[in-house]
Amino acid sequence: MAPAFGMKVLLVSPADAGKTVAQLLGEVETKAARTLVLEPGAYPPAVVLANFKEKDVDTLLDLMKQAQVTIPLKAVVTPSNRSWVFGDLLAHLQEEHAAFTAAKENHTV
C-alpha cells in the first residue's frame, strides 16, 4: 500500500524512542536524543503519518480498515507534536486509545 501513496515507511526501533518526531523524520539534526529505550512490546503497533494531505490520510485509513489491518495507535504529525519525543507520543496515543476504548465499551453496555 505504501508505494501507491508515494510513502516511505520508517520503522522506529525501541532504541530510537528518545528522538523527537522531527529528528526521526530527518527534519532536524539529532544532536542529543533523550535517554529513553522502550522495551520491545511496550506499546501496541502504531502508525504515525507525516506530510500527507488530509484526503490521503482518510483514504489510507479507509483502505487499512477494508484490508482489516489492525494498528491500534494512529496519529498524524502536526506542528505541535513534531517536537515531541517519540516515546512520549506513543504514551499519549496509548492513553487516548484506552480512553476511547473505555468510552466505546460504556456506550455499548
GUPANU-706139 format. One line per field, with one value per atom (N, C-alpha, C): residue number from 0; residue in three letters; chain; atom name; x, y, z. Coordinates in pm, 1 decimal, always signed. Example, Ala and Ser with C-alpha at 12.3 -4.5 7.8 and 13.67 -1.06 7.14 Angstrom:
% residues 2
keti	(0 | 0 | 0 | 1 | 1 | 1) $
voba	(ALA | ALA | ALA | SER | SER | SER) $
zado	(A | A | A | A | A | A) $
kemi	(N | CA | C | N | CA | C) $
x	(+1319.0 | +1230.0 | +1320.0 | +1285.0 | +1367.0 | +1290.0) $
y	(-569.0 | -450.0 | -330.0 | -225.0 | -106.0 | +3.0) $
z	(+780.0 | +780.0 | +780.0 | +708.0 | +714.0 | +787.0) $
This chain:
% residues 109
keti	(0 | 0 | 0 | 1 | 1 | 1 | 2 | 2 | 2 | 3 | 3 | 3 | 4 | 4 | 4 | 5 | 5 | 5 | 6 | 6 | 6 | 7 | 7 | 7 | 8 | 8 | 8 | 9 | 9 | 9 | 10 | 10 | 10 | 11 | 11 | 11 | 12 | 12 | 12 | 13 | 13 | 13 | 14 | 14 | 14 | 15 | 15 | 15 | 16 | 16 | 16 | 17 | 17 | 17 | 18 | 18 | 18 | 19 | 19 | 19 | 20 | 20 | 20 | 21 | 21 | 21 | 22 | 22 | 22 | 23 | 23 | 23 | 24 | 24 | 24 | 25 | 25 | 25 | 26 | 26 | 26 | 27 | 27 | 27 | 28 | 28 | 28 | 29 | 29 | 29 | 30 | 30 | 30 | 31 | 31 | 31 | 32 | 32 | 32 | 33 | 33 | 33 | 34 | 34 | 34 | 35 | 35 | 35 | 36 | 36 | 36 | 37 | 37 | 37 | 38 | 38 | 38 | 39 | 39 | 39 | 40 | 40 | 40 | 41 | 41 | 41 | 42 | 42 | 42 | 43 | 43 | 43 | 44 | 44 | 44 | 45 | 45 | 45 | 46 | 46 | 46 | 47 | 47 | 47 | 48 | 48 | 48 | 49 | 49 | 49 | 50 | 50 | 50 | 51 | 51 | 51 | 52 | 52 | 52 | 53 | 53 | 53 | 54 | 54 | 54 | 55 | 55 | 55 | 56 | 56 | 56 | 57 | 57 | 57 | 58 | 58 | 58 | 59 | 59 | 59 | 60 | 60 | 60 | 61 | 61 | 61 | 62 | 62 | 62 | 63 | 63 | 63 | 64 | 64 | 64 | 65 | 65 | 65 | 66 | 66 | 66 | 67 | 67 | 67 | 68 | 68 | 68 | 69 | 69 | 69 | 70 | 70 | 70 | 71 | 71 | 71 | 72 | 72 | 72 | 73 | 73 | 73 | 74 | 74 | 74 | 75 | 75 | 75 | 76 | 76 | 76 | 77 | 77 | 77 | 78 | 78 | 78 | 79 | 79 | 79 | 80 | 80 | 80 | 81 | 81 | 81 | 82 | 82 | 82 | 83 | 83 | 83 | 84 | 84 | 84 | 85 | 85 | 85 | 86 | 86 | 86 | 87 | 87 | 87 | 88 | 88 | 88 | 89 | 89 | 89 | 90 | 90 | 90 | 91 | 91 | 91 | 92 | 92 | 92 | 93 | 93 | 93 | 94 | 94 | 94 | 95 | 95 | 95 | 96 | 96 | 96 | 97 | 97 | 97 | 98 | 98 | 98 | 99 | 99 | 99 | 100 | 100 | 100 | 101 | 101 | 101 | 102 | 102 | 102 | 103 | 103 | 103 | 104 | 104 | 104 | 105 | 105 | 105 | 106 | 106 | 106 | 107 | 107 | 107 | 108 | 108 | 108) $
voba	(MET | MET | MET | ALA | ALA | ALA | PRO | PRO | PRO | ALA | ALA | ALA | PHE | PHE | PHE | GLY | GLY | GLY | MET | MET | MET | LYS | LYS | LYS | VAL | VAL | VAL | LEU | LEU | LEU | LEU | LEU | LEU | VAL | VAL | VAL | SER | SER | SER | PRO | PRO | PRO | ALA | ALA | ALA | ASP | ASP | ASP | ALA | ALA | ALA | GLY | GLY | GLY | LYS | LYS | LYS | THR | THR | THR | VAL | VAL | VAL | ALA | ALA | ALA | GLN | GLN | GLN | LEU | LEU | LEU | LEU | LEU | LEU | GLY | GLY | GLY | GLU | GLU | GLU | VAL | VAL | VAL | GLU | GLU | GLU | THR | THR | THR | LYS | LYS | LYS | ALA | ALA | ALA | ALA | ALA | ALA | ARG | ARG | ARG | THR | THR | THR | LEU | LEU | LEU | VAL | VAL | VAL | LEU | LEU | LEU | GLU | GLU | GLU | PRO | PRO | PRO | GLY | GLY | GLY | ALA | ALA | ALA | TYR | TYR | TYR | PRO | PRO | PRO | PRO | PRO | PRO | ALA | ALA | ALA | VAL | VAL | VAL | VAL | VAL | VAL | LEU | LEU | LEU | ALA | ALA | ALA | ASN | ASN | ASN | PHE | PHE | PHE | LYS | LYS | LYS | GLU | GLU | GLU | LYS | LYS | LYS | ASP | ASP | ASP | VAL | VAL | VAL | ASP | ASP | ASP | THR | THR | THR | LEU | LEU | LEU | LEU | LEU | LEU | ASP | ASP | ASP | LEU | LEU | LEU | MET | MET | MET | LYS | LYS | LYS | GLN | GLN | GLN | ALA | ALA | ALA | GLN | GLN | GLN | VAL | VAL | VAL | THR | THR | THR | ILE | ILE | ILE | PRO | PRO | PRO | LEU | LEU | LEU | LYS | LYS | LYS | ALA | ALA | ALA | VAL | VAL | VAL | VAL | VAL | VAL | THR | THR | THR | PRO | PRO | PRO | SER | SER | SER | ASN | ASN | ASN | ARG | ARG | ARG | SER | SER | SER | TRP | TRP | TRP | VAL | VAL | VAL | PHE | PHE | PHE | GLY | GLY | GLY | ASP | ASP | ASP | LEU | LEU | LEU | LEU | LEU | LEU | ALA | ALA | ALA | HIS | HIS | HIS | LEU | LEU | LEU | GLN | GLN | GLN | GLU | GLU | GLU | GLU | GLU | GLU | HIS | HIS | HIS | ALA | ALA | ALA | ALA | ALA | ALA | PHE | PHE | PHE | THR | THR | THR | ALA | ALA | ALA | ALA | ALA | ALA | LYS | LYS | LYS | GLU | GLU | GLU | ASN | ASN | ASN | HIS | HIS | HIS | THR | THR | THR | VAL | VAL | VAL) $
zado	(A | A | A | A | A | A | A | A | A | A | A | A | A | A | A | A | A | A | A | A | A | A | A | A | A | A | A | A | A | A | A | A | A | A | A | A | A | A | A | A | A | A | A | A | A | A | A | A | A | A | A | A | A | A | A | A | A | A | A | A | A | A | A | A | A | A | A | A | A | A | A | A | A | A | A | A | A | A | A | A | A | A | A | A | A | A | A | A | A | A | A | A | A | A | A | A | A | A | A | A | A | A | A | A | A | A | A | A | A | A | A | A | A | A | A | A | A | A | A | A | A | A | A | A | A | A | A | A | A | A | A | A | A | A | A | A | A | A | A | A | A | A | A | A | A | A | A | A | A | A | A | A | A | A | A | A | A | A | A | A | A | A | A | A | A | A | A | A | A | A | A | A | A | A | A | A | A | A | A | A | A | A | A | A | A | A | A | A | A | A | A | A | A | A | A | A | A | A | A | A | A | A | A | A | A | A | A | A | A | A | A | A | A | A | A | A | A | A | A | A | A | A | A | A | A | A | A | A | A | A | A | A | A | A | A | A | A | A | A | A | A | A | A | A | A | A | A | A | A | A | A | A | A | A | A | A | A | A | A | A | A | A | A | A | A | A | A | A | A | A | A | A | A | A | A | A | A | A | A | A | A | A | A | A | A | A | A | A | A | A | A | A | A | A | A | A | A | A | A | A | A | A | A | A | A | A | A | A | A | A | A | A | A | A | A | A | A | A | A | A | A | A | A | A | A | A | A) $
kemi	(N | CA | C | N | CA | C | N | CA | C | N | CA | C | N | CA | C | N | CA | C | N | CA | C | N | CA | C | N | CA | C | N | CA | C | N | CA | C | N | CA | C | N | CA | C | N | CA | C | N | CA | C | N | CA | C | N | CA | C | N | CA | C | N | CA | C | N | CA | C | N | CA | C | N | CA | C | N | CA | C | N | CA | C | N | CA | C | N | CA | C | N | CA | C | N | CA | C | N | CA | C | N | CA | C | N | CA | C | N | CA | C | N | CA | C | N | CA | C | N | CA | C | N | CA | C | N | CA | C | N | CA | C | N | CA | C | N | CA | C | N | CA | C | N | CA | C | N | CA | C | N | CA | C | N | CA | C | N | CA | C | N | CA | C | N | CA | C | N | CA | C | N | CA | C | N | CA | C | N | CA | C | N | CA | C | N | CA | C | N | CA | C | N | CA | C | N | CA | C | N | CA | C | N | CA | C | N | CA | C | N | CA | C | N | CA | C | N | CA | C | N | CA | C | N | CA | C | N | CA | C | N | CA | C | N | CA | C | N | CA | C | N | CA | C | N | CA | C | N | CA | C | N | CA | C | N | CA | C | N | CA | C | N | CA | C | N | CA | C | N | CA | C | N | CA | C | N | CA | C | N | CA | C | N | CA | C | N | CA | C | N | CA | C | N | CA | C | N | CA | C | N | CA | C | N | CA | C | N | CA | C | N | CA | C | N | CA | C | N | CA | C | N | CA | C | N | CA | C | N | CA | C | N | CA | C | N | CA | C | N | CA | C | N | CA | C | N | CA | C | N | CA | C | N | CA | C | N | CA | C | N | CA | C | N | CA | C | N | CA | C | N | CA | C | N | CA | C | N | CA | C) $
x	(+82.7 | +0.0 | +87.6 | +200.8 | +286.2 | +328.9 | +376.0 | +419.5 | +307.4 | +184.4 | +71.5 | +51.5 | +93.2 | +80.4 | +211.6 | +314.3 | +443.9 | +500.8 | +463.3 | +500.1 | +633.1 | +705.0 | +825.7 | +794.7 | +820.1 | +792.7 | +921.7 | +912.0 | +1024.7 | +989.2 | +1060.5 | +1038.3 | +1121.3 | +1057.4 | +1124.8 | +1155.1 | +1281.4 | +1321.4 | +1302.3 | +1287.9 | +1275.4 | +1391.7 | +1509.1 | +1625.9 | +1614.0 | +1526.4 | +1508.4 | +1394.2 | +1334.3 | +1217.8 | +1249.3 | +1375.5 | +1414.0 | +1434.3 | +1423.4 | +1434.8 | +1300.3 | +1305.3 | +1179.6 | +1126.7 | +1000.2 | +938.0 | +1014.5 | +1048.9 | +1123.2 | +1259.8 | +1326.4 | +1455.2 | +1437.6 | +1335.5 | +1309.3 | +1277.4 | +1210.1 | +1175.2 | +1292.9 | +1403.7 | +1520.4 | +1507.3 | +1412.2 | +1389.6 | +1488.8 | +1539.8 | +1639.7 | +1749.2 | +1866.7 | +1979.3 | +1957.6 | +1997.1 | +1989.5 | +2116.4 | +2106.7 | +2222.5 | +2231.1 | +2123.1 | +2120.6 | +1978.4 | +1960.4 | +1829.0 | +1818.3 | +1695.8 | +1674.4 | +1702.8 | +1758.8 | +1786.2 | +1654.0 | +1603.5 | +1475.8 | +1478.0 | +1478.1 | +1473.4 | +1353.9 | +1262.4 | +1142.5 | +1169.9 | +1109.3 | +1115.7 | +1036.0 | +1084.2 | +1004.2 | +865.5 | +763.6 | +626.3 | +568.1 | +640.4 | +591.4 | +460.6 | +442.9 | +321.7 | +270.5 | +140.0 | +87.1 | +136.5 | +114.8 | +158.4 | +100.9 | +182.3 | +141.4 | +181.7 | +102.6 | +138.5 | +126.8 | +231.8 | +234.1 | +259.1 | +163.4 | +169.2 | +220.8 | +316.1 | +373.2 | +362.4 | +335.3 | +335.5 | +230.6 | +114.1 | +2.4 | -102.5 | -171.6 | -289.4 | -401.9 | -492.4 | -599.5 | -680.2 | -710.5 | -789.7 | -712.6 | -579.0 | -498.6 | -492.8 | -490.5 | -493.9 | -623.9 | -735.2 | -865.6 | -870.8 | -819.4 | -818.8 | -733.6 | -615.3 | -526.3 | -590.2 | -649.7 | -714.7 | -832.5 | -908.9 | -1019.9 | -968.4 | -859.2 | -802.2 | -749.4 | -688.4 | -639.8 | -756.2 | -865.3 | -982.9 | -1040.7 | -1051.5 | -1104.2 | -1015.9 | -885.9 | -791.7 | -780.2 | -857.2 | -858.8 | -720.4 | -648.8 | -520.0 | -548.7 | -497.5 | -523.1 | -398.9 | -403.4 | -298.4 | -370.3 | -362.5 | -441.3 | -406.1 | -278.8 | -237.6 | -210.4 | -281.7 | -267.5 | -257.0 | -170.1 | -155.6 | -106.4 | -129.4 | -75.8 | +20.9 | +136.7 | +234.4 | +178.2 | +183.2 | +133.8 | +248.5 | +230.8 | +334.5 | +363.3 | +261.4 | +279.8 | +357.7 | +321.5 | +384.9 | +517.7 | +558.5 | +689.6 | +803.2 | +785.6 | +892.4 | +881.3 | +778.9 | +761.9 | +863.9 | +907.2 | +987.7 | +894.4 | +943.6 | +857.9 | +795.9 | +872.3 | +817.6 | +703.4 | +713.5 | +605.0 | +481.3 | +503.2 | +390.6 | +319.5 | +395.8 | +334.1 | +253.6 | +309.1 | +237.4 | +106.3 | +109.7 | -11.1 | -114.1 | -67.3 | -158.1 | -220.6 | -140.8 | -192.1 | -300.9 | -278.2 | -379.6 | -508.3 | -495.6 | -614.6 | -687.9 | -612.0 | -672.5 | -748.0 | -687.3 | -752.3 | -880.5 | -875.0 | -993.4 | -1103.1 | -1065.6 | -1163.2 | -1226.6 | -1143.5 | -1194.2 | -1290.1 | -1254.9 | -1341.6 | -1474.0 | -1467.9 | -1590.0 | -1678.4 | -1617.0 | -1692.3 | -1761.2 | -1688.8 | -1746.7 | -1860.9 | -1848.9 | -1954.8 | -2080.3 | -2066.0 | -2182.9 | -2253.2 | -2182.5 | -2245.6 | -2308.3 | -2284.7 | -2340.6 | -2476.4) $
y	(-118.9 | +0.0 | +125.9 | +120.7 | +238.9 | +296.7 | +216.9 | +274.7 | +345.4 | +298.2 | +361.4 | +506.1 | +537.7 | +672.5 | +750.2 | +688.6 | +752.7 | +763.8 | +668.6 | +669.6 | +601.7 | +651.0 | +585.7 | +537.3 | +412.3 | +355.8 | +359.8 | +415.4 | +423.0 | +344.0 | +235.9 | +157.6 | +219.7 | +247.9 | +310.6 | +202.0 | +188.0 | +85.6 | +138.6 | +49.1 | +93.5 | +182.5 | +162.5 | +243.1 | +387.7 | +412.5 | +547.8 | +623.4 | +566.6 | +627.7 | +762.1 | +791.0 | +917.9 | +1031.0 | +1002.8 | +1107.3 | +1176.2 | +1301.3 | +1370.2 | +1321.6 | +1348.9 | +1313.0 | +1380.0 | +1506.3 | +1579.0 | +1515.4 | +1469.3 | +1402.0 | +1272.0 | +1195.9 | +1070.9 | +1095.6 | +1207.4 | +1241.3 | +1300.7 | +1324.2 | +1382.8 | +1531.8 | +1595.6 | +1739.8 | +1824.6 | +1769.8 | +1839.9 | +1740.0 | +1792.2 | +1708.8 | +1650.8 | +1526.9 | +1464.6 | +1499.5 | +1599.2 | +1639.1 | +1551.4 | +1540.0 | +1454.6 | +1406.2 | +1277.9 | +1220.5 | +1201.2 | +1211.8 | +1182.6 | +1034.3 | +1001.9 | +862.0 | +793.9 | +723.6 | +654.3 | +535.8 | +419.5 | +298.8 | +218.4 | +193.3 | +117.2 | -31.8 | -103.7 | -249.2 | -292.4 | -391.3 | -442.1 | -482.9 | -441.2 | -472.7 | -380.8 | -273.4 | -181.1 | -114.2 | -97.1 | -36.6 | -122.5 | -116.4 | -189.3 | -122.3 | -186.4 | -126.9 | +13.6 | +98.1 | +236.3 | +276.4 | +365.6 | +427.7 | +578.1 | +648.1 | +793.6 | +845.2 | +920.9 | +968.1 | +1111.2 | +1134.0 | +1268.0 | +1311.9 | +1441.1 | +1503.9 | +1446.2 | +1415.6 | +1366.7 | +1475.9 | +1477.5 | +1562.7 | +1494.0 | +1574.6 | +1517.9 | +1411.6 | +1436.7 | +1338.9 | +1208.7 | +1218.1 | +1097.3 | +1018.8 | +1088.8 | +1021.4 | +942.8 | +1008.4 | +941.6 | +819.1 | +834.0 | +722.6 | +607.9 | +640.5 | +536.9 | +463.3 | +537.6 | +473.7 | +387.4 | +434.0 | +353.2 | +223.6 | +233.6 | +114.1 | +16.0 | +69.3 | -16.5 | -88.7 | -16.1 | -76.3 | -186.1 | -157.2 | -256.9 | -381.7 | -362.3 | -474.4 | -542.6 | -493.4 | -546.3 | -542.4 | -432.6 | -408.8 | -350.5 | -414.9 | -370.3 | -303.2 | -171.8 | -93.1 | -0.9 | -33.8 | +39.1 | +187.0 | +221.8 | +360.8 | +428.1 | +539.3 | +612.6 | +761.6 | +828.6 | +973.1 | +1033.9 | +1163.0 | +1242.5 | +1341.3 | +1359.0 | +1455.1 | +1594.8 | +1674.7 | +1812.7 | +1906.2 | +2036.4 | +2129.9 | +2115.4 | +2083.9 | +2069.4 | +1943.7 | +1829.0 | +1705.4 | +1674.4 | +1756.5 | +1738.2 | +1744.2 | +1826.4 | +1843.6 | +1743.6 | +1659.9 | +1561.4 | +1449.1 | +1396.9 | +1275.6 | +1160.8 | +1074.1 | +969.4 | +881.7 | +845.4 | +764.2 | +833.8 | +967.5 | +1043.6 | +1045.0 | +1054.0 | +1049.2 | +914.4 | +806.1 | +673.8 | +664.1 | +716.6 | +713.5 | +790.7 | +906.4 | +988.0 | +913.2 | +851.7 | +776.6 | +658.5 | +593.1 | +480.1 | +526.8 | +642.5 | +697.5 | +730.2 | +794.6 | +827.4 | +701.3 | +600.7 | +474.9 | +407.0 | +404.7 | +342.8 | +417.7 | +551.3 | +631.7 | +611.1 | +608.0 | +588.4 | +449.9 | +348.7 | +211.8 | +200.1 | +261.1 | +257.0 | +328.2 | +443.7 | +518.8 | +439.3 | +373.3 | +293.1 | +176.0 | +111.4 | -1.5 | +45.0 | +163.1 | +216.8 | +249.8 | +288.7 | +323.0 | +199.7 | +87.4 | -32.5 | -118.7 | -83.3 | -163.8 | -110.5) $
z	(+0.0 | +0.0 | +0.0 | +66.2 | +79.1 | -55.4 | -150.4 | -277.9 | -354.3 | -338.3 | -407.2 | -363.0 | -242.3 | -189.3 | -198.8 | -259.4 | -262.5 | -121.8 | -37.7 | +103.3 | +125.5 | +221.6 | +268.7 | +409.4 | +436.5 | +567.5 | +648.8 | +767.6 | +858.4 | +983.7 | +1006.4 | +1127.0 | +1238.1 | +1349.8 | +1463.0 | +1565.8 | +1594.8 | +1691.5 | +1833.1 | +1930.2 | +2069.2 | +2113.4 | +2056.0 | +2092.6 | +2043.6 | +1945.5 | +1891.7 | +1958.0 | +2061.4 | +2126.2 | +2189.7 | +2215.9 | +2277.8 | +2179.4 | +2050.2 | +1948.0 | +1930.3 | +1886.7 | +1857.6 | +1723.3 | +1698.9 | +1572.4 | +1457.8 | +1472.9 | +1368.6 | +1343.4 | +1447.8 | +1430.2 | +1352.7 | +1384.9 | +1314.1 | +1167.0 | +1139.1 | +1000.7 | +924.2 | +994.3 | +929.1 | +904.7 | +972.6 | +953.6 | +1032.6 | +1140.4 | +1221.1 | +1257.4 | +1281.6 | +1318.8 | +1458.6 | +1474.1 | +1605.1 | +1681.0 | +1766.8 | +1847.4 | +1970.1 | +2042.6 | +2161.6 | +2183.2 | +2168.2 | +2196.7 | +2347.2 | +2396.4 | +2537.9 | +2560.4 | +2672.5 | +2702.5 | +2734.6 | +2638.5 | +2652.6 | +2557.3 | +2610.4 | +2530.0 | +2578.3 | +2487.6 | +2523.7 | +2515.2 | +2604.5 | +2597.0 | +2474.3 | +2400.0 | +2287.9 | +2338.4 | +2266.5 | +2304.4 | +2410.0 | +2445.4 | +2547.7 | +2504.3 | +2375.7 | +2320.3 | +2207.3 | +2182.5 | +2067.6 | +1938.4 | +1824.1 | +1697.5 | +1678.9 | +1615.4 | +1590.4 | +1449.2 | +1392.3 | +1265.5 | +1286.2 | +1247.2 | +1257.1 | +1116.3 | +1064.9 | +926.1 | +920.6 | +831.2 | +815.4 | +670.4 | +652.1 | +519.4 | +424.3 | +478.4 | +397.8 | +385.1 | +272.4 | +259.3 | +335.9 | +391.8 | +474.6 | +400.3 | +272.7 | +196.4 | +177.7 | +166.3 | +151.6 | +282.3 | +395.7 | +525.9 | +537.8 | +505.0 | +513.0 | +421.6 | +298.4 | +203.6 | +256.2 | +306.8 | +359.4 | +476.8 | +569.3 | +684.6 | +641.5 | +541.9 | +489.1 | +425.9 | +349.2 | +285.9 | +391.2 | +495.8 | +602.9 | +670.4 | +691.2 | +754.3 | +665.7 | +534.4 | +440.2 | +436.5 | +448.7 | +446.0 | +582.6 | +679.0 | +815.5 | +880.3 | +853.4 | +918.1 | +1055.4 | +1158.9 | +1294.9 | +1351.2 | +1357.7 | +1421.0 | +1518.9 | +1648.1 | +1748.1 | +1762.5 | +1750.6 | +1773.2 | +1639.3 | +1616.7 | +1490.9 | +1520.5 | +1444.6 | +1461.3 | +1330.9 | +1320.2 | +1211.6 | +1273.9 | +1210.3 | +1260.4 | +1239.9 | +1345.4 | +1342.8 | +1381.0 | +1359.5 | +1405.0 | +1555.0 | +1633.4 | +1777.7 | +1815.2 | +1757.3 | +1801.8 | +1732.1 | +1635.5 | +1571.4 | +1673.5 | +1775.6 | +1874.6 | +1989.9 | +1989.5 | +2096.6 | +2082.2 | +2193.2 | +2194.1 | +2154.0 | +2066.2 | +2010.6 | +2119.1 | +2220.8 | +2330.1 | +2401.7 | +2415.8 | +2478.2 | +2388.7 | +2257.4 | +2163.5 | +2174.6 | +2181.1 | +2196.1 | +2325.4 | +2434.2 | +2562.7 | +2552.9 | +2487.8 | +2470.4 | +2384.4 | +2276.0 | +2189.4 | +2264.7 | +2349.1 | +2427.9 | +2523.7 | +2588.3 | +2680.2 | +2605.2 | +2489.2 | +2408.9 | +2365.8 | +2322.8 | +2277.0 | +2391.5 | +2509.4 | +2626.1 | +2662.3 | +2659.5 | +2692.0 | +2587.8 | +2460.8 | +2352.9 | +2363.4 | +2390.9 | +2403.3 | +2521.7 | +2634.1 | +2752.7 | +2725.0 | +2660.1 | +2628.0 | +2532.8 | +2436.5 | +2339.7 | +2410.9 | +2503.6 | +2577.0 | +2667.3 | +2726.6 | +2813.9 | +2735.8 | +2609.5 | +2527.1 | +2473.2 | +2466.0 | +2412.1 | +2520.7 | +2646.3 | +2756.8 | +2795.0) $
